[in-house]
Amino acid sequence: MGMFQKLKIGGKVTPEIDWKMTPDLSFGTFESWGGREHVRSNVSRTERVYYFFVDNWEDVPKLCLMERGVKHAEVVAEIDAPIKMVEECVAKQGTSSLFEKSYAIDEKIKNWLLTNVLGTDDTSKVIPIIKENIVEDMGKALVDLADSDFEGEVITLPSEESFIQQSEIAAFMKKWNFFEAEHNPEGSFANHFADPGDGLTVVDQRTGLMWQREGLDITAIRTMLRNIDQVNKDNFAGHSDWRMPTMEEAMSLMDSTQNSKGTYLQPCFSKEQPFIFVNAKRKPGGYWFVDFKQGRAFWSSGTIPGAFARLCRSV
């Protein structure tokens, strides 16, 4: 049987495959980690879990192996599986959300894997994904803030916590002409970004906001609030009044076209914070987020949601 329920990828042998893990379960297990804030309490910060899933984001679905951990997700291999079998698994999913295209494998795929991949010493069906060490390009040169001659209209966006119903979101986006892939795809908010010269931040002179170019790593909401407090204690970029943006402030960053890094942002912002917390809650319950990878706002009904953060402050 060879390496039963283990897989050799290049020169590396994985721990046993976790057959119970799925793309849906992974969020509760890993993104919302912390104390009681995760689904499977036996998962540590350093542990790596391996599971198979079907990636249906492109024209042809493919079978992949995921390496998952707390604050870590990496597809490490594609599996050369019969395309008809993978397509049948996708067909069983029925109609799914535009933003949910990663599926759990079915029993037929599992049995095929046990026989043809895990139950043999032949690794020819396992195609490792070689990850390149690429330094992120932070985009086009911005005008220096000291040299900027911006004379346009300054728009003051709401800066206090809000409560937004699902039924209000389309009108909300149209009111400010924010681009939102589902509710206002024709929108376009005109920013005027300038570089204050610290290498850490960017200023939008249109809204009077300073933003982190990068941001804070994914964690649960309670931990994130503590992290923001620490950012201010550390006087990040020389300031101690950093805060979570409102829905309006976060959506003002949304660009109407996807950049080369796969986000709906100006390239001066990092891609490593694909969806962020915003200071807005949903009625009757839940939290709102802004997703720069999908170009949309979304909400979660979870009591302990997890996300990244990109902080702002008024200048």
Helices and strands as residue ranges (DSSP letters): E 8-9, E 12-13, H 23-26, I 27-31, E 49-55, E 62-69, E 72-79, H 83-91, E 102-104, H 107-116, E 126-128, E 143-144, G 145-147, E 162-165, G 166-168, H 169-176, E 193-195, E 201-204, E 209-212, E 216-220, H 221-233, G 236-238, H 247-251, E 275-283, E 287-291, E 296-300, E 306-309, E 312-314
